[in-house]
């Protein structure tokens, strides 16, 4: 299975042309910039129209308009993962969003701790602490998420959030990918990654 990973498109999704072939396209959040409903609808229309057999996505901190929302009318092959999972061709995907209020309340740590042990591909917006999470001298990842991913040992962990850390890293058990598309200044596009299971 080939998975095209996108993240942090921040309203620039329609500028993405000639995306590579894959079986699944996964977006790990921050498809909005200001977090408005109209931005989310525009992204979902574009995402659903992409010519991929399967599509999965989670929300990021810029997508707060969808916190607590039930998204209806998605194509049957498009899955919104909000502390939930889906199995595609025998591969178990599980996604956790990143909403600001959940970080403030401490709920975010509980969502991370609840990632099921039987997961092949973890999708989060936030990176795990110390892995593709650095911008300058600051790490933006979660220690709780790192601990849970080490326990679950998924084959892939897909995320974004830290625009400066776009890249792929393999620890021998899990392949980690940060596919933040927008640069830190939002004026250019970085490349997505295609990962193979």
N, C-alpha and C positions, 0 to 999 in steps of 0.2 A: 504494500500500500504506500502510495506517495501522498504526502500531506504538504500542501502549500500553506505556509504560516504568514499571517499579516498581523500587525498590531499598530496602535497609535497612528492611525491615518488622519485623525483630526479634521475631518471634512474634506480631505484631499483625495478621497477614494476615486473620484471620477478622473483624476489625472493618471491613475495606474493603467497603463496600456501594455498589451503583450505579456500578460501574466503567464508564467510557465504552466505546463500541463501537470495535472495531479488528479488523484481520486477523490481527495477531500480538501476543501479550503477551510482553514480555521482562523478566526479573527479573535485576538485576545484583548479587545477593548480599547477605549478611547477613540471611537469612530466619530464622536462629536467633538466640538471645540467648546462652545458655550453651554452645551448640555440641554439644548432645546428639543422639544418634541419634533419640530420640523426637520432638524438635523438628523434625528434618529430615523424618521420616516424615509428621508432621502437615502440614507445609508442602507436601510433594510430593503428598499426597492432595488438599489444597485446590487446588493449582496445576493438577493434572491434570484436576480437575473444572470448572475455569473454562470458560465457553462461548465459547472462541476457536478459530478454525480451526488456529492454529499457536502453539506455546509454546516459548520458549528461555530458558535460565538459565545463570548461572555462580555459583560460590561466592565468598563473601567471608571475611574474617578471622574472623568469628564462626561459620563453618560448617566448622570444622576436622575435625569427625567424618567428613567426606566426602573428606578428603585421601587420595589413592591408592585411593579406592573405585571400584568398577564398579557403577553404578546400573542394576539390572535391573528389568524389569516396567513401564517407563514406557510410556504410550500412544504409538502410532506418530507422533503429531503433536507430541510433547513431546521436546525435545532438550536434553541436558546438554552444554554446551560447556566442555571442559576442555583448553585448548590445541588446539582442534579447531573445525571449521566445519560448516555445513550450508547448502545452497541452498534457498530457499523462493520459489517463483514467480519464479525468475530473479534473486533478490536473495541475495547471498553474505554470510552472517553468520559471524563468527569470535569466539570467546570465550576469555578468559584469566582464571582464578580468582585469588584473593589468599589464599594460605595463609602463616601466620606463618613456618613453617620455611623456605619458599622465599625469603622476604625475608631471613632470617638467613643462609642459605647463598649468596645471590647468584643463585640460580636464577630468581628473579622477573624480574630484568633480562633474562635470556636468553629467558624466555617472551615478554616484551614485544617484544624484538628479532625474535622469530620470527613476528610477525603478518604474514600473507602480503600481498603487494602488491595482489593482486586481491581486495580485500575492500570490500564496500559498507557494512556495518554492523559496527563493532567494539564488543564488549561486554567491559568490564572492571569490576572492583569499584573499583579505585583510579582516581582522576582523573589527567589529565595535569597536570604542574606549571604552576601559574598560571591554570588554567581551572576555575572553579567548584570550587576546592579549598581555599578559605580559611575558617578559623574564627578570628575575631579577627585577630591578627597572624601566625598560623601557616599556612603552605601545606602541605597533606598530599599533594600530587600527586607524580608521578614524572617526573623529567627524561628518563629513558630512554623512557618511554611517550610523552611529548610529542614527542620526536624521531622516534619510529617513526610516530606518527599523522601528523605533518607530511609524512613520506616517503610513506606509504600514501595519504593524502588520501581517506579514506572519506567517504561521504555523511553518515553518522551515527556519532557515538561516544557510547555510552551507558554511564553509570557511576553511582556513588553515593559511599559511604564518609564523605564530609564532610557531616554532616547540616545544618549551618548554611548550606551553599552550594546548596541546592535551586534549580534554575533552568535556563534554556536560553540558549545563546549561539551565534551564527552568525558564523564568521570569513570568510564569503564562499565557502569551499570545503567546510567540514565544519560540520554542526550538532552541537553538544555539549550533552548533557543530563545533569544530575545530578537524579535523581528519588528522593532519600532521603526516605522516607515518615515515619519517626520523627523527632521533634525531638531535639535534643541531650540533653534530659532524659527522653526516651522517654515523655512524658506526653500527647502530642498527635500528630495525624497531619497531614502536609503533603500537598499535592496531587501526584498523578502527572502525567506529561506524555504527550500523544498527538502523535506526529510523523508527518509524511506524506512518503513518497518518491515 
